[in-house]
């Protein structure tokens, strides 16, 4: 039997799939790309394929309208790895595209129930919306989702687990694409994907909560499910574009998305890659500010979108949803801060949390003066969200600070009063740590002293450049030092 890889020597589809494959798990994808290049240069065939390779080819074939060939690839994965619910979902997609509505619906339902029990509830949400679009209310699936993941569920636990997808590098017998699909391919694939986990019972005893949703009442949970939109997106499509108004936020049900921003020259800067269960877009929605970055799909991804309009439709449940969203956003901002800020880097996770508890949190509206020029240094500030501006005298703008940026350190390190003011440009949240605690940190942790001293020197230099002073001059009175 010829391998699935025979067609990749004859068709550009395979090459396009390899080029768009970077969203699958990194090491497996890199191995798939190397295998592809090596086999193509040798003109040889291989007897086995990896899951990643078969999914790459299935994606390209489905996108080019070769649905039967795509179904062969996905069915091969399911035959060898029945717990690969993503491949089973793609089988259902192929069946739906081929007009096999009943078989597709049975398969979708079976995959949804597995996903609910196995710890992948957002995939079940995607399937519920797909079924609803086909005229099936899927009320039993909605009830199952709420029972497993609602705020009153006894299954949500501290020692939660989920059944992971098989290793993408796992070897899998490939189908014979050159021979064409078998006459009973659609029926065989449907029966396999719908029934391959019927006897499986090794599900986790405790489940992870759904971000945001598991904190809602059952009523709010159901209303959110009724209002969400599912966006099934292909490689390169943008879910969010930098600079646009924030009208919605997203949860990643499957696949991955890339967050990036663009500088003045149009160059893209990668910021993060997010996968299953990640939330993005909520900050611009809450702050009514433009999007600060773009989010694009690599490979393929299923996203769940909740718009401002759908939130408004929740009416009496809106406070619960807004509160859950605010709490989630705050926790994520704090986690990002502890992971990325040099201020927290010298400490263990437990020490970071202990230090964080010593900060006080302050929400400020746009236009609020946080530090006045010539104030005594009161302590250290960290921007948690929003933007603040640093200025001197009659509105000489010196800097704009954003999430994770520190200010107030210069008056503590150098002594004396502040020589610049800080004002909130947008609704912002800042953390404050009192002077005495900061001084103990500086004295007891050399890395903190080095970080704050280095930050102070950098800002002194920036201030001199902004004010047009000679950076080689020594100023005894400190008049051009931003002591904030």
C-alpha positions as CSV (number, residue, x, y, z in Angstrom):
1,X,0.0,0.0,0.0
2,X,1.3,3.4,-0.9
3,X,1.7,5.9,1.8
4,X,-0.2,9.2,2.3
5,X,3.0,11.0,1.6
6,X,3.0,10.0,-2.1
7,X,0.8,12.9,-3.0
8,X,3.0,15.4,-1.4
9,X,5.6,14.9,-4.2
10,X,2.9,15.8,-6.7
11,X,0.7,18.5,-5.2
12,X,1.4,22.0,-3.8
13,X,-1.4,21.4,-1.3
14,X,1.0,19.5,1.0
15,X,3.6,22.2,0.8
16,X,1.0,24.8,1.7
17,X,-0.1,22.7,4.7
18,X,3.5,22.5,5.9
19,X,3.9,26.2,5.6
20,X,0.7,26.8,7.7
21,X,1.5,24.2,10.3
22,X,3.3,26.3,12.8
23,X,0.4,26.4,15.2
24,X,0.5,22.7,16.0
25,X,2.8,21.8,19.0
26,X,6.2,23.1,18.2
27,X,8.5,20.1,18.4
28,X,6.2,17.8,16.5
29,X,5.7,20.4,13.8
30,X,9.3,21.0,13.4
31,X,9.9,17.3,13.1
32,X,7.1,17.1,10.5
33,X,8.7,19.9,8.5
34,X,12.1,18.2,8.6
35,X,10.5,14.9,7.6
36,X,8.7,16.5,4.7
37,X,11.9,18.2,3.4
38,X,14.0,15.1,3.8
39,X,11.5,12.7,2.1
40,X,10.9,15.1,-0.7
41,X,14.6,15.5,-1.4
42,X,15.1,11.7,-1.4
43,X,11.9,11.0,-3.4
44,X,11.2,8.2,-0.9
45,X,8.0,7.0,0.8
46,X,7.5,6.3,4.4
47,X,5.4,3.6,6.0
48,X,4.1,5.7,8.9
49,X,3.0,9.2,9.5
50,X,2.7,11.3,12.7
51,X,-0.6,12.7,13.9
52,X,0.7,16.2,13.3
53,X,1.5,15.4,9.6
54,X,-1.9,13.8,9.0
55,X,-3.7,16.7,10.5
56,X,-1.6,19.2,8.5
57,X,-2.6,17.4,5.2
58,X,-6.2,17.0,6.3
59,X,-6.4,20.7,6.9
60,X,-5.0,21.6,3.5
61,X,-7.2,19.0,1.7
62,X,-10.3,20.2,3.4
63,X,-9.5,23.9,2.6
64,X,-9.0,23.0,-1.1
65,X,-12.3,21.2,-1.3
66,X,-10.9,17.6,-1.4
67,X,-13.2,16.6,1.4
68,X,-13.0,12.8,0.9
69,X,-9.2,12.9,1.1
70,X,-9.3,15.0,4.2
71,X,-11.8,12.6,5.8
72,X,-9.4,9.8,5.0
73,X,-6.6,11.6,6.9
74,X,-8.7,12.4,10.0
75,X,-10.3,8.9,10.1
76,X,-6.8,7.4,10.0
77,X,-5.9,9.4,13.1
78,X,-9.2,8.3,14.9
79,X,-8.6,4.7,14.0
80,X,-5.2,4.7,15.7
81,X,-5.9,7.2,18.4
82,X,-9.6,7.2,19.4
83,X,-9.0,9.8,22.2
84,X,-8.1,12.5,19.7
85,X,-11.3,14.4,19.9
86,X,-10.0,17.1,17.6
87,X,-9.6,14.6,14.8
88,X,-13.1,13.2,15.5
89,X,-14.5,16.8,15.3
90,X,-12.9,17.2,11.9
91,X,-14.5,13.9,10.8
92,X,-17.9,15.4,11.7
93,X,-17.0,18.6,9.8
94,X,-16.1,16.5,6.7
95,X,-19.4,14.5,7.0
96,X,-21.4,17.8,7.3
97,X,-19.6,19.2,4.2
98,X,-20.4,16.0,2.3
99,X,-24.1,16.3,3.0
100,X,-24.2,13.6,5.6
101,X,-26.3,15.6,8.1
102,X,-27.5,12.8,10.3
103,X,-24.1,11.1,10.6
104,X,-22.5,14.4,11.2
105,X,-25.0,15.2,14.0
106,X,-24.4,11.9,15.7
107,X,-20.7,12.4,15.6
108,X,-20.8,15.9,16.8
109,X,-22.9,14.8,19.8
110,X,-20.6,11.9,20.7
111,X,-17.6,14.2,20.5
112,X,-19.3,16.9,22.6
113,X,-20.2,14.4,25.4
114,X,-16.6,13.1,25.4
115,X,-15.2,16.7,25.5
116,X,-17.5,17.6,28.5
117,X,-16.4,14.5,30.5
118,X,-12.7,14.7,29.5
119,X,-12.2,18.3,30.5
120,X,-12.5,20.2,27.2
121,X,-15.8,22.1,27.6
122,X,-15.1,24.8,25.1
123,X,-15.0,22.3,22.3
124,X,-18.5,21.2,23.5
125,X,-19.6,24.9,23.3
126,X,-18.4,25.0,19.7
127,X,-20.3,21.8,18.8
128,X,-23.5,23.1,20.6
129,X,-23.5,26.2,18.4
130,X,-22.8,24.2,15.3
131,X,-25.7,21.9,16.0
132,X,-27.9,25.0,16.8
133,X,-27.0,26.4,13.4
134,X,-28.2,23.1,11.9
135,X,-31.6,23.4,13.7
136,X,-30.7,21.1,16.7
137,X,-31.3,22.9,20.0
138,X,-28.8,20.6,21.8
139,X,-30.5,21.2,25.1
140,X,-29.2,18.0,26.6
141,X,-25.6,19.1,25.8
142,X,-26.2,22.5,27.4
143,X,-27.6,20.8,30.5
144,X,-24.7,18.5,30.6
145,X,-22.2,21.4,30.3
146,X,-23.9,23.3,33.1
147,X,-24.1,20.3,35.4
148,X,-20.4,19.5,34.9
149,X,-19.0,23.1,34.9
150,X,-21.5,25.4,36.5
151,X,-20.9,27.2,39.8
152,X,-22.8,24.5,41.7
153,X,-21.1,21.5,40.2
154,X,-19.4,19.1,42.6
155,X,-17.0,18.1,39.8
156,X,-15.1,21.4,39.8
157,X,-12.2,20.7,42.1
158,X,-8.8,21.8,43.2
159,X,-7.1,18.6,42.1
160,X,-8.6,18.8,38.6
161,X,-7.4,17.1,35.5
162,X,-8.2,16.7,31.8
163,X,-7.5,14.0,29.2
164,X,-4.9,15.5,26.9
165,X,-4.7,14.9,23.2
166,X,-2.3,12.2,22.0
167,X,1.3,13.2,21.4
168,X,1.3,14.9,17.9
169,X,4.5,12.9,17.1
170,X,2.8,9.6,17.6
171,X,3.2,7.2,14.7
172,X,0.0,6.5,12.7
173,X,-0.7,4.2,9.7
174,X,-1.5,6.6,6.9
175,X,-4.4,6.1,4.4
176,X,-3.8,5.2,0.7
177,X,-4.8,8.5,-0.9
178,X,-3.7,7.4,-4.3
179,X,-6.3,4.5,-4.3
180,X,-9.1,7.0,-3.6
181,X,-11.8,6.7,-0.9
182,X,-13.4,3.4,-0.2
183,X,-17.1,3.1,-1.2
184,X,-18.2,3.0,2.5
185,X,-15.7,5.6,3.8
186,X,-18.3,8.0,5.0
187,X,-20.3,5.4,6.9
188,X,-17.2,3.7,8.3
189,X,-15.7,7.0,9.5
190,X,-19.0,8.2,11.0
191,X,-19.5,4.9,13.0
192,X,-15.9,5.0,14.2
193,X,-15.8,8.6,15.3
194,X,-19.3,8.4,16.9
195,X,-18.7,5.2,18.8
196,X,-14.9,4.9,19.5
197,X,-15.2,6.1,23.1
198,X,-18.5,4.4,24.0
199,X,-16.8,1.9,26.4
200,X,-14.4,4.5,27.8
201,X,-14.9,5.3,31.5
202,X,-11.5,6.6,32.7
203,X,-12.6,10.2,33.0
204,X,-11.2,12.7,35.5
205,X,-12.9,12.8,38.9
206,X,-12.5,16.5,39.1
207,X,-12.6,19.1,36.3
208,X,-11.0,22.5,35.7
209,X,-13.5,25.4,35.6
210,X,-14.2,27.2,32.4
211,X,-12.6,30.7,32.5
212,X,-15.2,33.2,33.5
213,X,-18.2,31.0,32.9
214,X,-17.9,28.6,35.8
215,X,-18.2,31.5,38.3
216,X,-21.7,32.4,37.0
217,X,-25.0,31.3,38.3
218,X,-26.7,28.6,36.3
219,X,-29.1,31.1,34.8
220,X,-26.3,33.4,33.7
221,X,-24.3,30.5,32.4
222,X,-27.2,29.4,30.1
223,X,-27.8,33.0,28.9
224,X,-24.1,33.3,28.0
225,X,-24.3,30.0,26.1
226,X,-27.3,31.4,24.2
227,X,-25.5,34.6,23.2
228,X,-22.0,33.5,22.3
229,X,-20.8,33.3,18.7
230,X,-18.4,30.7,17.4
231,X,-15.8,31.7,14.9
232,X,-14.0,28.8,13.1
233,X,-11.0,30.5,11.6
234,X,-8.3,29.5,9.2
235,X,-4.6,30.3,9.1
236,X,-3.7,34.0,9.0
237,X,-7.2,35.3,9.8
238,X,-7.4,38.1,12.3
239,X,-9.8,37.8,15.2
240,X,-8.7,41.2,16.5
241,X,-7.0,44.1,14.7
242,X,-4.8,46.6,16.5
243,X,-6.4,50.0,16.9
244,X,-10.0,48.9,16.4
245,X,-12.5,49.6,19.2
246,X,-12.9,46.7,21.7
247,X,-16.4,45.3,21.1
248,X,-16.0,41.7,22.3
249,X,-13.7,39.2,23.9
250,X,-12.7,35.7,23.0
251,X,-12.0,32.3,24.5
252,X,-9.9,29.8,22.6
253,X,-11.7,26.5,22.2
254,X,-9.0,24.7,20.2
255,X,-5.9,25.6,18.2
256,X,-3.7,28.5,18.8
257,X,-3.6,32.3,18.2
258,X,-0.7,34.7,17.9
259,X,-0.7,38.1,19.6
260,X,1.4,40.7,18.0
261,X,1.7,44.5,17.6
262,X,3.2,46.7,14.9
263,X,5.7,49.5,15.2
264,X,5.8,52.7,13.3
265,X,7.6,51.1,10.4
266,X,5.0,48.3,10.1
267,X,7.2,45.6,11.6
268,X,5.4,43.0,13.6
269,X,6.5,42.1,17.2
270,X,5.3,38.8,18.6
271,X,4.0,39.1,22.1
272,X,2.5,35.7,23.0
273,X,0.9,32.5,21.7
274,X,-2.3,31.4,23.3
275,X,-4.0,28.0,23.3
276,X,-7.0,26.2,24.6
277,X,-8.9,27.9,27.4
278,X,-7.1,31.2,26.9
279,X,-9.1,34.5,27.1
280,X,-8.1,37.6,25.1
281,X,-9.7,40.9,24.1
282,X,-11.4,41.5,27.5
283,X,-9.2,44.5,28.5
284,X,-10.2,46.7,25.6
285,X,-13.8,45.7,26.1
286,X,-13.8,46.7,29.8
287,X,-11.8,49.9,29.3
288,X,-13.6,51.1,26.1
289,X,-10.1,51.6,24.7
290,X,-8.9,50.6,21.2
291,X,-7.2,47.3,20.8
292,X,-3.5,47.5,21.8
293,X,-2.5,44.5,19.6
294,X,-3.7,42.2,16.8
295,X,-4.6,38.5,17.3
296,X,-4.2,36.2,14.3
297,X,-4.8,32.4,13.8
298,X,-2.0,30.1,12.9
299,X,-3.0,26.8,11.3
300,X,-6.7,26.7,12.4
301,X,-8.6,27.6,15.6
302,X,-12.1,27.5,17.0
303,X,-12.8,30.7,18.9
304,X,-15.8,31.6,21.1
305,X,-16.7,35.3,20.9
306,X,-18.8,37.2,23.5
307,X,-19.8,40.7,22.2
308,X,-20.8,43.9,24.0
309,X,-24.3,43.5,22.6
310,X,-24.6,39.9,23.9
311,X,-23.5,41.0,27.3
312,X,-26.1,43.7,27.3
313,X,-28.7,41.1,26.4
314,X,-28.1,39.4,29.7
315,X,-29.9,42.2,31.5
316,X,-30.3,41.2,35.2
317,X,-27.3,38.8,35.0
318,X,-25.0,41.5,33.6
319,X,-23.5,42.4,36.9
320,X,-22.5,38.7,37.5
321,X,-20.9,38.4,34.1
322,X,-19.1,41.8,34.4
323,X,-17.9,40.8,37.9
324,X,-16.6,37.5,36.8
325,X,-14.8,39.1,33.8
326,X,-13.3,41.8,36.0
327,X,-12.0,39.2,38.5
328,X,-10.6,37.0,35.8
329,X,-8.9,40.0,34.1
330,X,-7.4,41.1,37.4
331,X,-6.0,37.7,38.2
332,X,-4.5,37.4,34.8
333,X,-2.9,40.8,35.0
334,X,-1.4,39.9,38.4
335,X,-0.1,36.6,37.0
336,X,1.5,38.3,34.0
337,X,3.0,40.9,36.3
338,X,4.6,38.4,38.6
339,X,5.9,36.4,35.6
340,X,7.4,39.3,33.7
341,X,8.3,42.1,36.0
342,X,11.9,42.2,37.2
343,X,10.5,43.5,40.5
344,X,9.1,40.0,41.3
345,X,11.8,37.9,39.5
346,X,14.1,37.2,42.5
347,X,11.3,35.6,44.5
348,X,9.7,32.1,44.5
349,X,6.0,31.8,43.6
350,X,5.0,31.7,47.3
351,X,7.2,34.8,48.0
352,X,5.7,36.6,45.0
353,X,2.2,36.1,46.3
354,X,3.2,37.2,49.7
355,X,4.8,40.4,48.3
356,X,1.7,41.0,46.2
357,X,-0.5,41.0,49.2
358,X,1.5,43.9,50.7
359,X,0.6,46.1,47.7
360,X,-2.6,48.1,47.9
361,X,-4.7,48.3,44.7
362,X,-6.2,51.6,43.5
363,X,-8.6,52.2,40.6
364,X,-8.3,55.7,39.1
365,X,-10.3,57.5,36.5
366,X,-8.7,59.3,33.5
367,X,-7.2,62.7,34.6
368,X,-6.5,61.6,38.2
369,X,-3.1,63.0,39.5
370,X,-1.3,60.1,41.1
371,X,1.9,61.9,41.9
372,X,2.4,65.7,42.1
373,X,5.7,67.4,41.2
374,X,7.7,68.2,44.4
375,X,5.9,65.5,46.4
376,X,7.8,63.5,49.0
377,X,8.5,60.0,47.8
378,X,5.7,57.9,49.3
379,X,6.5,54.5,47.8
380,X,6.6,52.4,44.7
381,X,3.8,52.2,42.1
382,X,3.2,49.5,39.5
383,X,0.7,50.0,36.6
384,X,-1.6,47.0,36.6
385,X,-3.8,48.2,33.7
386,X,-4.4,51.3,31.7
387,X,-1.9,54.1,30.8
388,X,-0.4,56.9,32.9
389,X,1.7,59.9,31.7
390,X,4.8,61.4,33.2
391,X,5.2,65.1,32.8
392,X,7.2,68.0,34.2
393,X,6.3,71.7,34.7
394,X,4.0,73.2,32.2
395,X,3.2,69.9,30.4
396,X,6.6,68.7,29.2
397,X,5.7,65.1,28.4
398,X,8.4,62.7,29.5
399,X,6.9,59.2,29.2
400,X,3.8,57.0,28.9
401,X,3.7,54.0,31.2
402,X,1.6,50.9,30.7
403,X,0.9,47.6,32.4
404,X,3.9,46.3,34.2
405,X,5.7,49.6,34.3
406,X,7.1,50.8,37.7
407,X,7.2,54.4,38.9
408,X,8.0,56.3,42.1
409,X,11.3,54.5,42.5
410,X,13.6,57.5,41.7
411,X,12.7,59.6,44.7
412,X,13.2,56.5,46.9
413,X,16.6,55.6,45.4
414,X,18.0,59.2,45.1
415,X,16.2,60.8,48.0
416,X,14.5,64.2,47.9
417,X,11.2,65.2,46.4
418,X,9.7,64.2,43.1
419,X,10.6,66.4,40.1
420,X,7.8,65.2,37.8
421,X,4.1,64.4,38.0
422,X,2.2,61.3,37.0
423,X,-1.4,61.4,35.8
424,X,-3.8,58.7,34.5
425,X,-4.4,59.0,30.8
426,X,-7.1,56.3,30.8
427,X,-9.1,54.5,33.5
428,X,-6.3,52.6,35.2
429,X,-5.4,50.3,38.1
430,X,-2.2,50.9,40.0
431,X,-0.6,49.0,42.8
432,X,1.2,50.8,45.6
433,X,3.9,49.6,48.0
434,X,4.8,51.8,51.0
435,X,8.2,53.4,51.4
436,X,9.2,51.4,54.4
437,X,8.6,48.0,52.8
438,X,10.4,49.1,49.6
439,X,13.4,50.2,51.6
440,X,13.6,46.8,53.4
441,X,13.4,45.1,50.0
442,X,16.2,47.2,48.6
443,X,18.4,46.5,51.6
444,X,17.7,42.8,51.7
445,X,17.5,41.8,48.1
446,X,20.5,42.9,45.9
447,X,18.6,42.1,42.7
448,X,15.9,44.6,43.6
449,X,18.3,47.3,44.4
450,X,20.2,46.7,41.0
451,X,16.9,46.7,39.1
452,X,15.6,50.0,40.7
453,X,19.0,51.7,40.4
454,X,19.3,50.7,36.7
455,X,15.8,51.9,36.0
456,X,16.6,55.2,37.7
457,X,19.7,55.7,35.6
458,X,17.9,54.9,32.4
459,X,15.1,57.4,33.2
460,X,17.6,60.1,34.2
461,X,19.2,59.7,30.8
462,X,15.8,59.8,29.0
463,X,14.8,62.9,30.9
464,X,18.0,64.7,29.9
465,X,17.5,63.8,26.2
466,X,13.8,64.9,26.4
467,X,14.7,68.3,27.9
468,X,17.6,68.8,25.5
469,X,20.3,68.6,28.1
470,X,23.9,67.4,27.5
471,X,23.9,63.8,28.7
472,X,27.6,64.3,29.7
473,X,26.9,67.1,32.1
474,X,26.7,66.5,35.8
475,X,23.8,68.3,37.6
476,X,24.3,68.7,41.3
477,X,20.8,70.0,42.0
478,X,19.0,67.1,40.4
479,X,16.7,69.5,38.6
480,X,16.4,67.3,35.5
481,X,15.9,64.0,37.3
482,X,12.4,62.6,37.1
483,X,12.1,61.6,40.8
484,X,8.9,59.8,40.6
